[in-house]
Amino acid sequence: MDPDLSPFRPGQPADIELFVGRSQQIERVTQLVRASAANRFQIAFLTGDRGIGKTSLASFARYLVERDQTAATSHVMLGGVDSLDGFVQRTLEQLIKDNSDRPWYQNILDIFGSRIQSVGLFGVSINLQFTPAEMDEVTNAFPEALRTIQSRLDDDRPSLFVVLDDINALAELPEFANWLKSTVDAIGIHRTPTKVTLLLVGLEETRRSLISLQPSLARVFDVIDLSLWTQDECERFFTTYFNSVNGSIEPAALQFMAEMTGGLPVVAHEIGDAVYRATAEYPVKLADATAGLISAAEILGHKMLRPQIVEALQSERYREILRMLPTGPLTRRFRRSELIDRLPPESVRSVDAFLRRMRALGAIAQDPDRGRGAYVFTNPAYDVYFWQQSYSVRNGLRSSR
């Protein structure tokens, strides 16, 4: 297969045209946007584990509300932004940029007047320049800025939908948490309706961090939680993507690939891409899927695990323990006693060292819900990687060394 024609997109948001599943969560987002068009400000928090597809869902929901002319939209990526001023400026600049090809673009530009230092070719880059005093004013008057922008839209766009993605760094700032609560309060008491939906996107620990800094935020967010894909959703994902390039998959290969994803879209894309490259002709067979898994597991290890964890797993004695690890895709939990029962006597001596090493590296933690000697993987991607490695070794697909 031509690798340049792979339909899979490892490490990138899913292709809009091939988006699979999440119907309940998508419907919830679109309900919020419709409510905002009826003069009700909405703020939601889209949460879930790493690799669960939060950005892809937010992007797809944005596409839907734009297509259905429910709202003007913007998707603001906030990775690396660690100040309140930086957040406000990034958001406003991206909002202008994302609407550069819309009829109301000039209306939005006119709001900022001389503060627009430069506009790139076709509006693909925007640079707003504020004095410190103006920056303070814009930050404090952010709700009014959103209302003003929304008022400049065409009549067929009754509201504004803004995705605030990757807010993990901001969630550690008390000033951001307090500003967010004040912004919501200011919108709530204002006489003029704010036809805006804000969708924050982040890890569950990010949401909890915001709440710990400003407890009142606990009742502010409409929480949309992404769970793991089911086996059926995983199979539909692979079927849809291979069908998009006129490919097909044998049932045994399809079931195997779906099981090995552990329900994580990010893993599914890596496996799908690796299997696509390992397949000489359709249909995809179990041997193709197995070869792809071996390749994908190595890629996932280097992408998703810290180098120290990958290095530790190269030890012969740790590989022996890994081979017998009593876990499966996304069980996330195991007991020391279960592991010892599976190992030969010569390997038992290394179990505690293995567990200490994995705990020190942050791959596992003690499981407080199950008591002493119980462990849980700290990241579902770790569980999937360990399972893939264990499966490969047990089935003779690679050396235990």
Secondary structure as UniProt FT lines:
FT   HELIX           3..5
FT   TURN            10..11
FT   HELIX           16..18
FT   HELIX           23..37
FT   TURN            38..39
FT   STRAND          42..47
FT   TURN            50..51
FT   HELIX           54..67
FT   TURN            68..69
FT   STRAND          72..77
FT   TURN            79..80
FT   HELIX           84..98
FT   TURN            99..101
FT   TURN            103..104
FT   HELIX           105..112
FT   HELIX           113..115
FT   STRAND          116..119
FT   HELIX           121..123
FT   STRAND          126..128
FT   HELIX           132..140
FT   HELIX           142..151
FT   TURN            155..156
FT   STRAND          160..165
FT   TURN            168..169
FT   HELIX           170..172
FT   HELIX           174..189
FT   STRAND          196..202
FT   HELIX           204..213
FT   HELIX           215..219
FT   STRAND          222..225
FT   HELIX           231..243
FT   TURN            244..246
FT   HELIX           251..261
FT   TURN            262..263
FT   HELIX           265..278
FT   HELIX           286..304
FT   HELIX           307..312
FT   TURN            313..314
FT   HELIX           316..323
FT   TURN            329..331
FT   STRAND          333..335
FT   HELIX           336..342
FT   HELIX           345..348
FT   TURN            349..350
FT   HELIX           351..360
FT   TURN            361..362
FT   STRAND          364..366
FT   TURN            368..370
FT   TURN            372..373
FT   STRAND          374..377
FT   HELIX           380..394
FT   TURN            395..396
//
